[in-house]
Amino acid sequence: MAISRRTFCKIGLAAGVAASGILDPVPAGAFPRKNKKSLHKAKRVLIIAFDGIRPDGLRQAHTPNIDALIARGAASMTTRDVMPSMTLPNFTSILTGSGPEIHGVNGNKWTLDTAKLPPVEADADGYFPSVFKVLKDNVPGIKTAFYWNWKQLIVPYNQKFLDDTLFASKDEYLPLYERAGKFMEENADNPWFMFLYTVHTDHAGHKYEWMSPEYIKSIEEGDEQVGWLFERMKEQGILEDTHIFFVTDHGGIGHGHGGVSVEEMIVPWVIAGPGIKQGFSITEANNTVNTATTVLKLFGVDQPLSWTGEVPDSIFK
């Protein structure tokens, strides 16, 4: 009989309580959890991530390429992010299928060496298991990639499970998309999982205010690069049979974020690809922690028991 999440928490707490009262993380993989396997096993999964996107900002911006993705997939404009509504805790949650209370990343200055709350489960190097680790452990031959332009973003992940990485400074994102296209070409015969992120939308919000003309323009600029990437995928003949997510970490209000207003806590969440309903509006409750869980289901992989994400099953045909 499978161990329930509640039982896991009890076991994890019991195992972690030392004489000093400090909790130690449970070894990774100690309590595997079985999920139903996807009927539409993925060949490739791409996560396109813009930082700091509000649903009304996405609607207001001219984004023909993201709109086309929404039209051929399933979309929620009422998905919730995790608290605090800050970048590092939220993208860690997106890529680990769990909230900060589980993975321990509670702020943008988090580091493994200075963490106050240990993860409930950890690999040999002390990292909470990410989607990259779980896929590398379970999908033969899979290649993984992580491309980003906000320096701190990669800190919560064990990079030994990443096959290709590229950091672009000063909000540059063209090199990231070019590298993504190259990675796709070089791994035409391999299953792969890619995380492609850009921060310039968030920085536009901080500098000019969320929903300002400059912020809306930044979304439109990002959409142009998405279109370029989609065209490259068409040329390679992989656009239609690649599962593609469009996600974000939080919204924003005024010049900032980090609070609990709906402008900060409600975000868009989109998925398209084989076996996904087309033109479908997700009405069931959804959270960004469900992203990594859904990625694993697409690849037919069981998620770790420590993860708390759930698959929004209504998205499947």
C-alpha positions as CSV (number, residue, x, y, z in Angstrom):
1,M,0.0,0.0,0.0
2,A,1.3,3.4,-0.9
3,I,2.5,5.7,1.9
4,S,0.2,8.8,2.2
5,R,1.6,12.3,2.2
6,R,0.6,12.7,5.8
7,T,2.4,9.5,6.8
8,F,5.5,10.7,5.0
9,C,5.4,13.9,6.9
10,K,5.2,12.1,10.2
11,I,8.0,9.7,9.3
12,G,10.1,12.6,8.0
13,L,9.7,14.5,11.2
14,A,10.3,11.6,13.4
15,A,13.5,10.7,11.4
16,G,14.8,14.2,11.5
17,V,14.4,15.0,15.2
18,A,17.9,14.7,16.8
19,A,18.7,15.1,20.5
20,S,19.2,18.8,19.9
21,G,15.8,19.1,18.4
22,I,17.1,20.2,15.0
23,L,15.5,18.6,11.9
24,D,17.7,16.7,9.4
25,P,16.4,16.1,5.9
26,V,15.3,12.6,4.9
27,P,17.6,11.0,2.2
28,A,16.3,11.5,-1.3
29,G,14.2,8.6,-2.6
30,A,13.5,7.2,0.8
31,F,9.7,7.0,0.2
32,P,8.8,6.9,-3.5
33,R,5.3,7.6,-4.4
34,K,3.4,6.0,-7.3
35,N,1.5,8.2,-9.7
36,K,-0.7,7.1,-12.6
37,K,1.4,7.2,-15.8
38,S,0.5,9.6,-18.5
39,L,-1.3,8.1,-21.6
40,H,0.6,10.7,-23.7
41,K,4.3,10.0,-22.9
42,A,6.4,13.0,-23.7
43,K,9.4,13.1,-26.1
44,R,10.4,16.6,-25.2
45,V,9.1,19.2,-22.6
46,L,9.9,22.9,-22.8
47,I,9.1,25.4,-20.0
48,I,9.1,29.0,-21.2
49,A,9.2,31.3,-18.2
50,F,8.8,35.1,-18.1
51,D,9.4,36.7,-14.7
52,G,6.6,38.8,-13.0
53,I,3.6,38.3,-15.4
54,R,0.1,39.3,-14.4
55,P,-2.8,37.8,-16.3
56,D,-4.2,41.2,-17.2
57,G,-0.8,42.3,-18.4
58,L,-0.7,39.3,-20.7
59,R,-4.1,40.0,-22.0
60,Q,-3.3,43.7,-22.6
61,A,0.0,43.0,-24.4
62,H,0.1,42.1,-28.1
63,T,1.4,38.5,-27.9
64,P,0.4,36.5,-31.0
65,N,2.8,33.7,-30.3
66,I,1.8,33.1,-26.7
67,D,-1.8,33.5,-27.8
68,A,-1.3,30.8,-30.4
69,L,0.1,28.5,-27.6
70,I,-2.9,29.2,-25.5
71,A,-5.3,28.5,-28.4
72,R,-3.8,25.1,-29.0
73,G,-3.5,24.1,-25.4
74,A,-5.0,24.5,-21.9
75,A,-4.7,27.7,-19.9
76,S,-5.5,29.0,-16.4
77,M,-5.6,32.7,-15.7
78,T,-6.4,32.1,-12.0
79,T,-3.4,30.0,-11.0
80,R,-1.9,30.8,-7.6
81,D,1.8,31.2,-6.9
82,V,3.4,30.4,-3.5
83,M,4.1,32.8,-0.6
84,P,6.2,34.8,-0.5
85,S,5.5,36.1,-4.0
86,M,9.2,36.4,-4.8
87,T,11.2,35.0,-7.6
88,L,13.5,32.4,-6.0
89,P,10.9,30.7,-3.7
90,N,8.5,30.6,-6.6
91,F,10.7,29.2,-9.4
92,T,12.1,26.7,-6.9
93,S,8.5,25.6,-6.3
94,I,7.8,25.4,-10.0
95,L,10.8,23.2,-10.6
96,T,10.5,21.0,-7.5
97,G,6.7,20.4,-7.2
98,S,6.7,21.7,-3.6
99,G,6.3,24.9,-1.6
100,P,8.9,26.7,0.5
101,E,7.8,24.9,3.7
102,I,9.0,21.7,2.0
103,H,12.1,22.7,-0.1
104,G,13.1,25.5,2.4
105,V,13.9,28.2,-0.1
106,N,12.2,31.2,1.5
107,G,13.7,34.3,-0.1
108,N,15.7,35.7,-3.0
109,K,19.0,35.6,-1.0
110,W,18.7,31.9,-0.1
111,T,21.8,29.7,-0.4
112,L,22.4,26.1,0.6
113,D,25.0,27.1,3.1
114,T,22.9,29.7,4.9
115,A,19.5,28.0,4.8
116,K,17.6,28.2,8.1
117,L,15.1,25.5,7.2
118,P,16.4,22.3,5.7
119,P,14.5,20.5,3.0
120,V,12.4,17.6,4.1
121,E,14.3,15.4,1.6
122,A,17.8,15.9,0.2
123,D,20.2,14.3,-2.2
124,A,23.8,13.5,-1.3
125,D,24.9,17.2,-1.8
126,G,22.0,18.5,0.4
127,Y,19.7,19.8,-2.4
128,F,16.0,19.1,-2.5
129,P,15.2,16.9,-5.5
130,S,14.3,19.0,-8.5
131,V,12.6,17.9,-11.6
132,F,16.0,17.7,-13.3
133,K,17.2,15.1,-10.8
134,V,14.1,13.0,-11.0
135,L,14.1,13.0,-14.8
136,K,17.9,12.2,-15.0
137,D,17.3,9.3,-12.5
138,N,14.3,7.8,-14.4
139,V,14.3,8.7,-18.1
140,P,17.1,6.9,-20.0
141,G,19.1,9.2,-22.3
142,I,17.3,12.4,-21.3
143,K,19.1,15.7,-21.7
144,T,18.4,18.7,-19.5
145,A,19.0,22.4,-20.0
146,F,18.7,25.5,-17.9
147,Y,19.0,29.0,-19.4
148,W,18.6,32.1,-17.3
149,N,19.5,35.8,-16.9
150,W,19.0,36.5,-13.2
151,K,22.1,35.2,-11.5
152,Q,20.6,33.8,-8.3
153,L,18.0,31.7,-10.1
154,I,20.1,28.6,-10.4
155,V,21.3,28.5,-6.8
156,P,18.6,26.0,-5.4
157,Y,19.4,23.2,-7.9
158,N,22.1,20.6,-8.0
159,Q,23.8,21.4,-11.3
160,K,25.2,17.9,-11.7
161,F,21.8,17.0,-13.2
162,L,22.0,19.7,-15.8
163,D,23.5,18.8,-19.2
164,D,23.6,22.3,-20.6
165,T,23.5,25.8,-18.9
166,L,23.9,29.3,-20.0
167,F,23.7,32.5,-18.0
168,A,23.3,35.9,-19.7
169,S,24.0,39.0,-17.8
170,K,22.4,42.5,-18.0
171,D,18.9,41.2,-18.8
172,E,20.1,39.7,-22.2
173,Y,17.9,37.0,-23.5
174,L,18.7,36.7,-27.2
175,P,21.7,34.4,-26.5
176,L,19.5,32.2,-24.3
177,Y,16.9,31.6,-27.1
178,E,19.7,31.0,-29.6
179,R,21.3,28.5,-27.2
180,A,17.9,26.8,-26.8
181,G,17.5,26.4,-30.5
182,K,21.0,24.9,-30.8
183,F,20.3,22.5,-27.9
184,M,17.1,21.3,-29.7
185,E,19.1,20.6,-32.9
186,E,21.9,18.8,-31.1
187,N,19.5,16.6,-29.2
188,A,17.1,15.7,-32.0
189,D,17.4,12.0,-31.2
190,N,17.2,12.3,-27.4
191,P,14.3,13.0,-25.0
192,W,14.9,16.4,-23.4
193,F,13.6,18.8,-20.8
194,M,14.4,22.5,-21.0
195,F,13.9,25.5,-18.7
196,L,14.1,28.8,-20.6
197,Y,13.8,31.9,-18.4
198,T,14.0,35.7,-18.8
199,V,13.9,38.4,-16.1
200,H,13.5,41.5,-18.2
201,T,9.7,41.6,-17.7
202,D,10.1,41.7,-14.0
203,H,12.8,44.4,-14.1
204,A,10.5,46.5,-16.3
205,G,7.8,46.3,-13.6
206,H,10.2,47.3,-10.9
207,K,11.5,50.3,-12.9
208,Y,8.4,51.6,-14.5
209,E,5.5,49.9,-12.5
210,W,3.5,46.9,-13.3
211,M,0.9,47.5,-16.1
212,S,2.9,50.6,-17.3
213,P,3.4,50.9,-21.1
214,E,7.0,49.9,-20.6
215,Y,6.0,46.8,-18.7
216,I,3.5,45.8,-21.4
217,K,6.2,46.4,-24.1
218,S,8.6,44.1,-22.3
219,I,6.1,41.3,-22.5
220,E,5.6,41.9,-26.2
221,E,9.4,41.8,-26.7
222,G,9.6,38.5,-25.0
223,D,6.7,37.2,-27.2
224,E,8.8,38.1,-30.3
225,Q,11.5,35.7,-29.1
226,V,9.0,33.0,-28.4
227,G,7.9,33.4,-32.0
228,W,11.4,33.0,-33.2
229,L,11.9,29.9,-31.2
230,F,8.6,28.4,-32.4
231,E,9.7,29.0,-36.0
232,R,12.9,27.2,-35.4
233,M,11.0,24.3,-33.8
234,K,8.8,24.2,-36.9
235,E,11.8,24.0,-39.1
236,Q,13.1,21.1,-37.1
237,G,9.6,19.4,-37.2
238,I,9.2,19.3,-33.4
239,L,6.8,22.0,-32.5
240,E,3.6,20.0,-32.6
241,D,4.9,17.0,-30.7
242,T,6.8,19.0,-28.0
243,H,4.9,19.7,-24.7
244,I,5.3,23.4,-24.0
245,F,4.5,25.3,-20.8
246,F,4.3,29.1,-20.4
247,V,4.7,30.0,-16.7
248,T,5.7,32.8,-14.4
249,D,6.6,33.2,-10.7
250,H,4.4,36.1,-9.5
251,G,2.7,39.2,-10.5
252,G,3.3,42.7,-9.2
253,I,1.7,45.9,-8.0
254,G,3.2,49.4,-8.2
255,H,6.9,49.0,-8.4
256,G,7.1,45.7,-6.5
257,H,5.9,42.4,-5.3
258,G,6.3,40.0,-2.3
259,G,2.9,40.6,-0.8
260,V,-0.4,38.7,-0.9
261,S,-2.6,40.9,-3.1
262,V,-4.3,39.2,-6.1
263,E,-2.1,41.3,-8.4
264,E,0.9,39.5,-6.9
265,M,-0.5,36.0,-6.2
266,I,-2.6,35.2,-9.3
267,V,-0.7,34.3,-12.4
268,P,-1.2,32.7,-15.9
269,W,-0.3,29.0,-16.4
270,V,-0.4,27.4,-19.9
271,I,0.4,24.0,-21.4
272,A,0.1,22.7,-24.9
273,G,1.2,19.5,-26.7
274,P,0.2,16.0,-27.6
275,G,-2.8,14.7,-25.6
276,I,-3.6,18.2,-24.1
277,K,-7.0,19.7,-24.8
278,Q,-7.0,22.6,-27.2
279,G,-8.6,26.0,-26.5
280,F,-9.4,24.7,-23.0
281,S,-9.8,27.0,-20.0
282,I,-8.7,25.4,-16.7
283,T,-11.4,26.1,-14.1
284,E,-10.1,23.7,-11.4
285,A,-8.0,25.1,-8.6
286,N,-4.4,25.3,-9.8
287,N,-1.0,26.2,-8.2
288,T,2.4,26.7,-9.8
289,V,3.8,23.8,-7.7
290,N,1.8,21.6,-10.1
291,T,4.2,22.4,-12.9
292,A,7.0,19.9,-12.1
293,T,4.4,17.3,-11.1
294,T,2.8,17.6,-14.5
295,V,6.2,17.4,-16.3
296,L,6.9,14.1,-14.6
297,K,3.5,12.7,-15.5
298,L,4.1,13.7,-19.2
299,F,7.3,11.6,-19.1
300,G,5.6,8.7,-17.2
301,V,7.7,9.2,-14.1
302,D,6.6,8.7,-10.5
303,Q,7.1,11.9,-8.4
304,P,8.9,11.8,-5.0
305,L,6.6,11.4,-2.0
306,S,8.0,14.6,-0.6
307,W,6.6,16.6,-3.5
308,T,3.1,18.2,-2.9
309,G,2.1,19.1,-6.4
310,E,-0.9,17.6,-8.1
311,V,-1.7,17.1,-11.8
312,P,-4.6,19.2,-13.1
313,D,-6.1,16.2,-14.9
314,S,-8.8,18.2,-16.7
315,I,-6.1,19.4,-19.2
316,F,-5.9,15.9,-20.8
317,K,-8.1,14.9,-23.7
